[in-house]
Amino acid sequence: MASSSSFDDAFVKVWFDEGAKESGDNFYDEWHKLASAQHQEPSHYALHTLKKLYPNSTVTMSADSRVNLLNYPKAVKVPVKAAPLITNMFFVALSRSSPVPGLVVDSVELGTFHVSWGTHDFLLYLVKVPQGAFGSYSIYQYLIHDGPEINIRNLLVEVGVWSNALHGEIWVFTGSYWEKSAALWTEAQKANWADVILKDKFKTAFRKDIYGFFESEQLYKDLAIPWKRGIIMHGPPGNGKTISIKALIKECDARGLNPLYVKTFTGWLGEETAMSMVFEKARQNAPCVLILEDLDSLINNGNRSFFLNQIDGLEGNDGLLVIGTTNHLDQLDPGLSSRPSRFDRKFLFDDPDYDERILYGRFWQNKLSTNEEVDLPDKLLDDIATLTDGFSFAYLKEAFVSSLVLYAGLEGNKPSFESVIKEQIETLRKELNKFALRAPGQRVKQSTSKPPTPGATSSPVSLRDFIHRPVGGMSQADVKGLMDDLSATSRSPAEDYLRRSFVAHAPARARDLEAQKWEVACEKFKRDVEALSSFGPDGPHYVVAPVGSSNAEETKGNAMMPGAL
């Protein structure tokens, strides 16, 4: 009795033999005979075989994935019936919300197709050829045409141009290669500038700076200066940088400015090669917008010099607008953050002030205007804006979303929405206070709110006064004001020394404060201050909020005199 494997081999042999006899095409036989690792370059042998089969036709070869004819929608492709067609099936999982859980997709590994494009006809042989180790391979396309080679070349140019264009996609660099992301494009379409809750003056200035650059090419040329620009979006997390980037991607795409988005420079190619690929793509697509999100994590000591050379445009960066974002402007190299012609403008996306918190409340008021259960009057918006002083937009959003979810889940005799959201704000405030002491550049400060209570005045407290003032004579706001300021970017070597000393002990200080041991934290901080030998005549001054005031002003400090240490 014959084995099943012998039967299968016989079946395959008969099937392919019959196909070859019917078509008079023995390409499969030749391929099967000599492509099973018997030759170093089977692709060359395939080309040689086809030239023998079609001696009076033009025969070409291409392994460039950018000219994949099967993906090109403007050419008609029909499989040759008599020729073998080998496909590899694989499963693609879909989202749970999809009507079907997944699909089985066929990938052609060997096939022959009739191709029609315009007034020209071609024969396409497609084969999958192993390349090197680790299971890598290339798809080779062999085009046969009864006409001059220029017709094949023109077809491949059309396919390449279409393949390089964006079709509801965004170019994204992932560290080693560029890829088209339909997911990012789809996500960006949900963003609108109307949903970016920032002051109109700020949004107008930001957008004008971007689109004014692209409209000013002639002005740059008239002034004989390079037509390039850089912008940094900075500020604490959760305050609109990401949604602004999405709105920017959407608007730039609609204007044909080809936004390019960089995830990382880290990959197997190395960071310098990755940077070269990024800027080469940007120059090729100019005028365009190059987006570098989390700039402080992308640039490090190892790649800094190479990045500066690229952004300085030694090869020419005409028409290139580079937008970088960071939560830590103070951690950026001064060569990036402080030097014009690299990043010319900086836009601060800060914690919202009272007016912006009112704007955000009105955004939700409009969204809930048809909800009969949720009452959100102007008086409650005023209370929310006051209670959320120091909240980021992300924390504001969480206050509304968590309150609405909680309120919707309540049954029976529901409390008022006002009591629910105020309770949620109190919970978030406690969470926020746990992180009151942050790393440099992430200072938690009180935003400008309503005018301070009449009679409340700010008193300047110098570090020298702080050393000699007894703990009982200091308010907790005084101490935290000094601590927060020294966690921010310092302005002199002496302050920097003190800042680094303070930051090194910040976790312990935070634990002391969290445990209500603020006097212990105060004494430890005083010892840090005493480590400095002397100050200027008056010492650096810091304006801090008086006890009971909701308005802690921005730091106003005089730099220490040079050589104070």
Secondary structure, 3 states (H helix, E strand, C coil): CCCHHHHHHHHHHHHHHHHHHHHCCCHHHHHHHHCCCCCCCHHHHHHHHHHHHCCCCEEEEECCHHHCHHHCCCCEEEECCCCCCEEEEEEEECCCCCCCCEEEEEEEEEEEEEEEECCEEEEEEEEEEECCCCCCEEEEEEEEECCCHHHHHHHHHHHHHHHHCCCCCEEEECCCCEEEEHHHHHHHHCCCHHHCCCCHHHHHHHHHHHHHHHCCHHHHHHCCCCCEEEEEEECCCCCCHHHHHHHHHHHHHHCCCCCEEECCCCCCCCHHHHHHHHHHHHHHHCCEEEEECCHHHHCCCCCHHHHHHHHHCCCCCCCEEEEEEECCHHHCCHHHHCCCCCCCEEEECCCCCHHHHHHHHHHHHHHCCCCCCCCCCHHHHHHHHHHCCCCCHHHHHHHHHHHHHHHHHCCCCCCCHHHHHHHHHHHHHHHHHCCCCCCCCCCCCCCCCCCCCCCCCCEEEEHHHHHHCCHHHCCHHHHHHHHHHHHCCCCCHHHHHHHHHHHHCHHHHHHHHHCCCHHHHHHHHHHHHHCCCCCCCCCCEEEECCCCCCCCCCCCCCCCCCCCC
